Amino acid sequence: MKPEREFVAERVVASHCPQLLRPGASQADLVTALSRTAEKLARELGSALAGLLGGDEPLVECSRPERTVYSDYATMQVMGHRNLGAYTLFGAGAANDRILGMVAGEVVLRLVDRAFGGAGVAPQQLPRELPLSAELMVQRLEAMLAGCLASALGAETADVIRPLRREGNIDHLAPFGNDEHIVALVFSITEPGRPAWAIEMAFPYDTLAALFANGERPPVSAEHAPADPRAAPFADVPLPLSAVLVNMRVPLAAISALEVGQILPVPVARAVPLRVAGHTIGHGTVGAVDDRLAVQLSQIF
């Protein structure tokens, strides 16, 4: 059956110019944009680490972006003897675009030792898992890295970058597919008189495309407050506090001749030292409160 009328198009089909139909940014363009953002991130990290480390601003330098495949990157991590580390998968934006951050476990333990007044030395025999104090340090590093990256990207709020999952082994985290192409960065942190350490990051290309879909924006300045031991996460760390009532010297001959029932005269000093982890933090006077032995603080260092 033939139609009574001929079909006529209402208007000419649109014909767009090639410039309007061009594809998104190339991988080379995305890597270039990441390089510029990495320079801003290095400056942000230097300022933030000064508060975390309790000293002058360290020198933070970023490596050139390295294009690789995730399986090769993960193999290099294992070959680097990083069986103990803090591998964190971050989510960016509403879609939780994936970003990997990594700090070696030995570095985390050195930072914990410094946070508690030590010289910044890790134990020769590393534990299989990070202790609670180290986990709290990792949380602090994660929050710092997320805030600095958000600022370097020009985000209006710091919560656009969020930690999602964390593992001590990169194979357990499995942040990307084995055949996924990624871009890796290494931020080297140098302080006078201390061994250098690094923060590593890795971005898959789909994350870079999402981050730089609208071009790069100038960073938003942010003030980084110094570390406060009364604030989270360190506020909840339990520490052993000891009041030394007796500290006396006895000759070896007298100790070897001790017998059950023997009475030793003990001189109790008026000023009792208070110690945390072997360090004297103050003095107090021994007394009693509600029929219980107590120490009244008289001096805090």
Contacts in CASP RR format, 6 or more apart in sequence:
PFRMAT RR
TARGET T0000
AUTHOR 0000-0000-0000
METHOD contacts of the structure
MODEL  1
MKPEREFVAERVVASHCPQLLRPGASQADLVTALSRTAEKLARELGSALA
GLLGGDEPLVECSRPERTVYSDYATMQVMGHRNLGAYTLFGAGAANDRIL
GMVAGEVVLRLVDRAFGGAGVAPQQLPRELPLSAELMVQRLEAMLAGCLA
SALGAETADVIRPLRREGNIDHLAPFGNDEHIVALVFSITEPGRPAWAIE
MAFPYDTLAALFANGERPPVSAEHAPADPRAAPFADVPLPLSAVLVNMRV
PLAAISALEVGQILPVPVARAVPLRVAGHTIGHGTVGAVDDRLAVQLSQI
F
24 209 0 8 1.000
25 33 0 8 1.000
25 209 0 8 1.000
25 212 0 8 1.000
27 67 0 8 1.000
27 181 0 8 1.000
27 205 0 8 1.000
29 212 0 8 1.000
30 183 0 8 1.000
30 205 0 8 1.000
30 208 0 8 1.000
30 209 0 8 1.000
30 212 0 8 1.000
31 65 0 8 1.000
31 67 0 8 1.000
31 183 0 8 1.000
31 208 0 8 1.000
33 208 0 8 1.000
33 211 0 8 1.000
33 212 0 8 1.000
33 215 0 8 1.000
33 216 0 8 1.000
34 65 0 8 1.000
34 183 0 8 1.000
34 185 0 8 1.000
34 203 0 8 1.000
34 208 0 8 1.000
34 212 0 8 1.000
35 64 0 8 1.000
35 65 0 8 1.000
36 216 0 8 1.000
37 152 0 8 1.000
37 153 0 8 1.000
37 211 0 8 1.000
37 216 0 8 1.000
38 62 0 8 1.000
38 65 0 8 1.000
38 152 0 8 1.000
38 185 0 8 1.000
38 187 0 8 1.000
39 62 0 8 1.000
40 151 0 8 1.000
40 152 0 8 1.000
40 219 0 8 1.000
41 62 0 8 1.000
41 148 0 8 1.000
41 149 0 8 1.000
41 152 0 8 1.000
41 187 0 8 1.000
42 60 0 8 1.000
42 61 0 8 1.000
42 62 0 8 1.000
42 187 0 8 1.000
43 60 0 8 1.000
44 147 0 8 1.000
44 148 0 8 1.000
44 149 0 8 1.000
44 151 0 8 1.000
44 152 0 8 1.000
44 219 0 8 1.000
44 222 0 8 1.000
45 60 0 8 1.000
45 144 0 8 1.000
45 145 0 8 1.000
45 148 0 8 1.000
45 187 0 8 1.000
45 189 0 8 1.000
45 199 0 8 1.000
46 57 0 8 1.000
46 58 0 8 1.000
46 59 0 8 1.000
46 60 0 8 1.000
46 189 0 8 1.000
47 57 0 8 1.000
47 224 0 8 1.000
48 144 0 8 1.000
48 147 0 8 1.000
48 148 0 8 1.000
48 224 0 8 1.000
49 57 0 8 1.000
49 58 0 8 1.000
49 60 0 8 1.000
49 144 0 8 1.000
49 189 0 8 1.000
50 56 0 8 1.000
50 57 0 8 1.000
50 58 0 8 1.000
50 224 0 8 1.000
51 224 0 8 1.000
51 225 0 8 1.000
51 226 0 8 1.000
51 227 0 8 1.000
52 111 0 8 1.000
52 140 0 8 1.000
52 141 0 8 1.000
52 144 0 8 1.000
52 227 0 8 1.000
53 111 0 8 1.000
53 114 0 8 1.000
53 191 0 8 1.000
54 226 0 8 1.000
54 227 0 8 1.000
56 191 0 8 1.000
58 189 0 8 1.000
58 190 0 8 1.000
58 191 0 8 1.000
59 189 0 8 1.000
59 190 0 8 1.000
59 191 0 8 1.000
60 187 0 8 1.000
60 188 0 8 1.000
60 189 0 8 1.000
60 190 0 8 1.000
61 187 0 8 1.000
61 188 0 8 1.000
61 190 0 8 1.000
62 185 0 8 1.000
62 186 0 8 1.000
62 187 0 8 1.000
62 188 0 8 1.000
63 185 0 8 1.000
63 186 0 8 1.000
63 187 0 8 1.000
63 188 0 8 1.000
65 183 0 8 1.000
65 184 0 8 1.000
65 185 0 8 1.000
66 183 0 8 1.000
66 184 0 8 1.000
66 185 0 8 1.000
67 181 0 8 1.000
67 182 0 8 1.000
67 183 0 8 1.000
68 181 0 8 1.000
68 182 0 8 1.000
68 183 0 8 1.000
68 184 0 8 1.000
69 178 0 8 1.000
69 179 0 8 1.000
69 180 0 8 1.000
69 181 0 8 1.000
69 182 0 8 1.000
70 175 0 8 1.000
70 176 0 8 1.000
70 177 0 8 1.000
70 178 0 8 1.000
70 179 0 8 1.000
70 180 0 8 1.000
70 181 0 8 1.000
70 182 0 8 1.000
70 202 0 8 1.000
70 204 0 8 1.000
71 177 0 8 1.000
71 178 0 8 1.000
71 179 0 8 1.000
73 182 0 8 1.000
73 184 0 8 1.000
73 202 0 8 1.000
74 170 0 8 1.000
74 171 0 8 1.000
74 178 0 8 1.000
77 102 0 8 1.000
77 170 0 8 1.000
78 170 0 8 1.000
78 171 0 8 1.000
82 102 0 8 1.000
82 104 0 8 1.000
82 105 0 8 1.000
82 170 0 8 1.000
83 169 0 8 1.000
84 104 0 8 1.000
84 105 0 8 1.000
84 106 0 8 1.000
84 126 0 8 1.000
84 127 0 8 1.000
84 128 0 8 1.000
84 129 0 8 1.000
84 130 0 8 1.000
84 168 0 8 1.000
85 102 0 8 1.000
85 103 0 8 1.000
85 104 0 8 1.000
85 105 0 8 1.000
85 108 0 8 1.000
85 130 0 8 1.000
85 168 0 8 1.000
85 169 0 8 1.000
86 102 0 8 1.000
86 103 0 8 1.000
86 104 0 8 1.000
86 105 0 8 1.000
86 108 0 8 1.000
86 130 0 8 1.000
86 138 0 8 1.000
86 141 0 8 1.000
86 166 0 8 1.000
86 168 0 8 1.000
87 100 0 8 1.000
87 101 0 8 1.000
87 102 0 8 1.000
87 166 0 8 1.000
87 167 0 8 1.000
87 168 0 8 1.000
87 169 0 8 1.000
87 170 0 8 1.000
87 173 0 8 1.000
87 175 0 8 1.000
88 100 0 8 1.000
88 101 0 8 1.000
88 102 0 8 1.000
88 138 0 8 1.000
88 142 0 8 1.000
88 163 0 8 1.000
88 164 0 8 1.000
88 165 0 8 1.000
88 166 0 8 1.000
89 98 0 8 1.000
89 99 0 8 1.000
89 100 0 8 1.000
89 101 0 8 1.000
89 163 0 8 1.000
89 164 0 8 1.000
89 165 0 8 1.000
89 166 0 8 1.000
89 173 0 8 1.000
89 175 0 8 1.000
90 98 0 8 1.000
90 99 0 8 1.000
90 100 0 8 1.000
90 101 0 8 1.000
90 142 0 8 1.000
90 145 0 8 1.000
90 146 0 8 1.000
90 149 0 8 1.000
90 161 0 8 1.000
90 162 0 8 1.000
90 163 0 8 1.000
90 164 0 8 1.000
91 97 0 8 1.000
91 98 0 8 1.000
91 99 0 8 1.000
91 161 0 8 1.000
91 162 0 8 1.000
91 163 0 8 1.000
91 164 0 8 1.000
92 98 0 8 1.000
92 99 0 8 1.000
92 160 0 8 1.000
92 161 0 8 1.000
92 207 0 8 1.000
92 210 0 8 1.000
92 211 0 8 1.000
93 160 0 8 1.000
93 161 0 8 1.000
93 210 0 8 1.000
95 210 0 8 1.000
96 162 0 8 1.000
96 164 0 8 1.000
97 206 0 8 1.000
97 207 0 8 1.000
97 210 0 8 1.000
97 211 0 8 1.000
98 175 0 8 1.000
98 176 0 8 1.000
98 204 0 8 1.000
98 207 0 8 1.000
99 149 0 8 1.000
99 161 0 8 1.000
99 201 0 8 1.000
99 202 0 8 1.000
99 203 0 8 1.000
99 207 0 8 1.000
100 173 0 8 1.000
100 175 0 8 1.000
100 176 0 8 1.000
100 182 0 8 1.000
100 200 0 8 1.000
100 201 0 8 1.000
100 202 0 8 1.000
100 203 0 8 1.000
101 145 0 8 1.000
101 199 0 8 1.000
101 200 0 8 1.000
101 201 0 8 1.000
101 202 0 8 1.000
102 170 0 8 1.000
102 199 0 8 1.000
102 200 0 8 1.000
102 201 0 8 1.000
102 202 0 8 1.000
103 138 0 8 1.000
103 141 0 8 1.000
103 197 0 8 1.000
103 198 0 8 1.000
103 199 0 8 1.000
103 200 0 8 1.000
104 197 0 8 1.000
104 198 0 8 1.000
105 122 0 8 1.000
105 126 0 8 1.000
105 130 0 8 1.000
105 134 0 8 1.000
105 168 0 8 1.000
106 122 0 8 1.000
106 126 0 8 1.000
107 122 0 8 1.000
107 197 0 8 1.000
107 198 0 8 1.000
108 130 0 8 1.000
108 134 0 8 1.000
108 137 0 8 1.000
108 138 0 8 1.000
108 141 0 8 1.000
109 122 0 8 1.000
109 123 0 8 1.000
109 126 0 8 1.000
109 130 0 8 1.000
109 134 0 8 1.000
110 120 0 8 1.000
110 121 0 8 1.000
110 122 0 8 1.000
110 195 0 8 1.000
110 197 0 8 1.000
111 120 0 8 1.000
111 137 0 8 1.000
111 141 0 8 1.000
112 131 0 8 1.000
112 133 0 8 1.000
112 134 0 8 1.000
112 137 0 8 1.000
113 119 0 8 1.000
113 120 0 8 1.000
113 121 0 8 1.000
113 122 0 8 1.000
114 120 0 8 1.000
115 133 0 8 1.000
115 137 0 8 1.000
115 227 0 8 1.000
115 234 0 8 1.000
116 133 0 8 1.000
116 277 0 8 1.000
117 279 0 8 1.000
120 194 0 8 1.000
129 168 0 8 1.000
130 138 0 8 1.000
130 168 0 8 1.000
132 237 0 8 1.000
133 237 0 8 1.000
136 233 0 8 1.000
136 234 0 8 1.000
136 236 0 8 1.000
136 237 0 8 1.000
138 166 0 8 1.000
139 163 0 8 1.000
139 233 0 8 1.000
140 227 0 8 1.000
140 233 0 8 1.000
140 234 0 8 1.000
141 199 0 8 1.000
142 163 0 8 1.000
142 166 0 8 1.000
143 163 0 8 1.000
144 224 0 8 1.000
145 199 0 8 1.000
145 201 0 8 1.000
146 158 0 8 1.000
146 159 0 8 1.000
146 161 0 8 1.000
146 162 0 8 1.000
146 163 0 8 1.000
147 158 0 8 1.000
147 161 0 8 1.000
147 222 0 8 1.000
149 161 0 8 1.000
150 157 0 8 1.000
150 158 0 8 1.000
150 159 0 8 1.000
150 160 0 8 1.000
150 161 0 8 1.000
151 158 0 8 1.000
151 219 0 8 1.000
151 220 0 8 1.000
151 221 0 8 1.000
151 222 0 8 1.000
152 219 0 8 1.000
153 160 0 8 1.000
153 161 0 8 1.000
153 211 0 8 1.000
153 217 0 8 1.000
153 219 0 8 1.000
154 217 0 8 1.000
154 218 0 8 1.000
154 219 0 8 1.000
154 220 0 8 1.000
155 161 0 8 1.000
155 220 0 8 1.000
156 220 0 8 1.000
158 222 0 8 1.000
165 173 0 8 1.000
166 173 0 8 1.000
167 173 0 8 1.000
175 202 0 8 1.000
176 182 0 8 1.000
176 202 0 8 1.000
176 204 0 8 1.000
180 204 0 8 1.000
181 204 0 8 1.000
181 205 0 8 1.000
182 202 0 8 1.000
182 203 0 8 1.000
182 204 0 8 1.000
182 205 0 8 1.000
183 202 0 8 1.000
183 203 0 8 1.000
183 204 0 8 1.000
183 205 0 8 1.000
183 208 0 8 1.000
184 200 0 8 1.000
184 201 0 8 1.000
184 202 0 8 1.000
185 200 0 8 1.000
185 201 0 8 1.000
185 202 0 8 1.000
185 203 0 8 1.000
186 198 0 8 1.000
186 199 0 8 1.000
186 200 0 8 1.000
187 198 0 8 1.000
187 199 0 8 1.000
187 200 0 8 1.000
187 201 0 8 1.000
188 196 0 8 1.000
188 197 0 8 1.000
188 198 0 8 1.000
189 196 0 8 1.000
189 197 0 8 1.000
189 198 0 8 1.000
189 199 0 8 1.000
190 196 0 8 1.000
203 211 0 8 1.000
227 234 0 8 1.000
229 235 0 8 1.000
239 276 0 8 1.000
239 277 0 8 1.000
240 276 0 8 1.000
240 277 0 8 1.000
241 274 0 8 1.000
241 275 0 8 1.000
241 276 0 8 1.000
242 274 0 8 1.000
242 275 0 8 1.000
242 276 0 8 1.000
243 272 0 8 1.000
243 273 0 8 1.000
243 274 0 8 1.000
243 275 0 8 1.000
243 284 0 8 1.000
243 295 0 8 1.000
244 272 0 8 1.000
244 273 0 8 1.000
244 275 0 8 1.000
245 268 0 8 1.000
245 272 0 8 1.000
245 286 0 8 1.000
246 266 0 8 1.000
246 267 0 8 1.000
246 268 0 8 1.000
247 269 0 8 1.000
247 273 0 8 1.000
248 266 0 8 1.000
248 267 0 8 1.000
250 264 0 8 1.000
268 286 0 8 1.000
270 285 0 8 1.000
270 286 0 8 1.000
271 283 0 8 1.000
271 284 0 8 1.000
271 285 0 8 1.000
271 298 0 8 1.000
271 299 0 8 1.000
272 283 0 8 1.000
272 284 0 8 1.000
272 285 0 8 1.000
272 286 0 8 1.000
272 295 0 8 1.000
273 280 0 8 1.000
273 282 0 8 1.000
273 283 0 8 1.000
273 284 0 8 1.000
274 280 0 8 1.000
274 281 0 8 1.000
274 282 0 8 1.000
274 283 0 8 1.000
274 284 0 8 1.000
274 295 0 8 1.000
274 297 0 8 1.000
275 281 0 8 1.000
280 301 0 8 1.000
281 300 0 8 1.000
281 301 0 8 1.000
282 297 0 8 1.000
282 299 0 8 1.000
282 300 0 8 1.000
282 301 0 8 1.000
283 297 0 8 1.000
283 298 0 8 1.000
283 299 0 8 1.000
284 295 0 8 1.000
284 296 0 8 1.000
284 297 0 8 1.000
284 298 0 8 1.000
284 299 0 8 1.000
285 295 0 8 1.000
285 296 0 8 1.000
285 298 0 8 1.000
286 293 0 8 1.000
286 294 0 8 1.000
286 295 0 8 1.000
287 293 0 8 1.000
287 294 0 8 1.000
287 295 0 8 1.000
287 296 0 8 1.000
288 294 0 8 1.000
END
